[in-house]
Amino acid sequence: MEFGAAYILVEEEEDSTEDEDSDDDTRMFFAAMDTQEVHNDETSGFECEIMEFEDEPVEEDEADPKDGKINVNKINIKMAKLLEPADAHVVNTDLVYCKNKECEALVSHIDERKDENKIFFWECKFCGKTKNEVTQQQVIKGNDILYVEGPEKIPDLTREAEVIKVILLVDISASMSQRMKAKNTKDKILLKVLNQEKPFEDHIETVEITWLQAVKIAVIKQIEKLKTEKPKWQVGLVTFNDKVTIYSDGSGPSKLKEFSGAELENGKELQTKGEEFRSLKSISESADDLVKIVLELKEQGRTAMGPALMLATGMGGDVKGSKIIICTDGATNVGCGRLEDTTTDIIEIFYKEAKKECKELGLSTSVMSIDSCQLDTLQPLCHETGGTIAFIKPDKLDEPISEELNQATIATDVEITYVVHSDMFVKQVGERTKASKYFYKVGNIHKNSSLVFTLGKRKKEENKTQANPGTQQINSGTSNQQTNTAPNDNKPNAPASKGQGEQSPGIPDKKPSNVDNNVQPPVMPPAPTTNGDHSISSQPDNKEYPLQVQITYTDMRGCRGERVWTSLRKVTTSREVALKSSDPEVMVKTNLTDFSKQLIEASNKRSKDLRETKKKIKNSVKDLVKLFSKDQRLADFDNILNKIGDDKLDDAIVTQLHNFIKSS
């Protein structure tokens, strides 16, 4: 875990007056810091590298920034850390979890093994209530442990899949007939698309092409590139206007299947229909047929992108790590998922369900937009499935497509469980929950994937009535998110209960010889002092809170592992202490990521939400600038804020915000 500051800052929120005082304190601190540099000089002792951490309070429901208040209690989980070796490379004993189902922290190096009447047990430092029986072999030294199915099944995230599917969705609606100037590159593919036998003369600098011809050039370039570089990959083609046509790998009849009218309304049925076209030849065999079909495409009709997306999930859903790439010039307006003549709730449900299906099937979805197609609606689908979005000129389209194809999936079926002390809670942007155990279905990841979470402190009265409110299970894509006190009933690929004696599926009974069974776990400092009501004491400085991240994942060969990071974090009630020890890189990066998500989310609601969100974020950015004036990203983000209107984010702005989210 990489922490951005040396402390977790906890501040009790008794009433709104204290909140205002806290804001005043922050502003006074900014005034004192105007002529000082902020240094990160107290973080070197923290070695758990999966997380980057910032220390500032998120009090009860106020996880989003308020006017003039920087929210820095953030955790940045970097998936690239999965590529690095763990402290214990292979551990094949039982995974021993806390018997308290509302906690289920895994036994780790912070737990002291005690002997009571010749029975060994450990008391959980997260919930503080449960005695758990444990053997000496089940407490492994090190804060970074990899649990695997066996010595011969250690996940290797450096190996790419030999075969994946790429489903290309091409918009052939009437608006794709718009014309543009393209540079005369004398490229053979340009000549082929324009049906030009001879190169243009040298004095001709530009040629006129349609948007669809620009898409054809980009698609054909990538087909030919894949034929050379990834000959075993499989490519399927789907076109959409007011109809959706599946061409499969191009080797069958001219039009394998066409869907129109009422057939385009039911997304689930379309997904099932798409499964009938999963059989694809390798690109080394199908490239020539696909190019011939692409060259013959014509523009007409409207835009049924939603139905095409659901058919593509069916086609590509049998191969984990596969990609759906959509090339379009406008908002979908026909069939399921249309953004016209329908309600906001229906739109939200459709794209959440599409996101859920892509995650479950291990599909990433990317959208290449050459005109306004309401990317604010599509961005969460693309980002959370491991894909991307781009708002780009038609003649530059091959660049983002190539970039997406080159971005290798390193793991699929990725799930994160975040466990914090029962005084605390974890959440993401836009959620109103207080879960001390948080489950999140990620799906596919690549080496640059990361997730930002926010840590919050509960009120005292909440701790008295509910020491641990249970697990917030978020399988992004579902239409409702709920608190679940029996999380493992719904958690995929997890045992029904993680109590002592329960073993994760596939974990062998014997330990490998390279793990020392005689190593005693280190004696660690105790969990935070409590007041009898399970709330932290009023003087928490120099006390510590435990944090644990459990990530389960499958590599591209099918080997599954569970990586667990555990650490203790110092606690302070002083905002000044926390801010002085903060890491500028982490603070700026994670805040801009969350600001971007908040703006995109607000754009999908009412114009009033966007105006208010922009105003609050602008105030927070000003305060970040006071602390970190030399960070160019803050100036760049402020420029974006100045370009945002009051009603809706345009696609160019959404793309810029998406880039901030990707870079977290």
RAPE-V762411 format. One record per run of one state. SS is the DSSP state (a for helix, b for strand, c for the rest). FROM is the first residue (numbers start at 0). LEN is the number of residues. If there is no record, write none. Layout:
BEGIN
ss:from:len
SS:FROM:LEN
SS:FROM:LEN
END
This chain:
BEGIN
ss:from:len
c:0:6
b:6:3
c:9:6
a:15:18
c:33:17
b:50:3
c:53:5
b:58:1
c:59:2
b:61:1
c:62:11
b:73:5
a:78:5
c:83:4
b:87:4
c:91:5
b:96:1
c:97:8
b:105:1
c:106:7
b:113:3
c:116:2
b:118:5
c:123:7
b:130:3
c:133:2
a:135:3
c:138:5
b:143:5
c:148:2
a:150:3
c:153:11
b:164:7
c:171:2
a:173:4
c:177:1
b:178:5
c:183:4
a:187:6
c:193:12
b:205:5
a:210:19
c:229:4
b:233:7
c:240:3
b:243:5
c:248:8
b:256:3
c:259:1
a:260:4
c:264:2
a:266:11
c:277:4
b:281:1
a:282:14
c:296:8
a:304:12
c:316:5
b:321:7
c:328:15
a:343:18
c:361:1
b:362:7
c:369:5
a:374:10
c:384:4
b:388:3
c:391:2
a:393:13
c:406:4
b:410:10
c:420:3
b:423:4
c:427:7
b:434:1
c:435:1
b:436:9
c:445:4
b:449:8
c:457:2
a:459:6
c:465:5
b:470:4
c:474:7
b:481:3
c:484:2
a:486:3
c:489:40
b:529:1
c:530:5
b:535:1
c:536:7
b:543:11
c:554:5
b:559:13
c:572:2
a:574:6
c:580:3
a:583:20
c:603:3
a:606:21
c:627:4
a:631:12
c:643:7
a:650:12
c:662:2
END
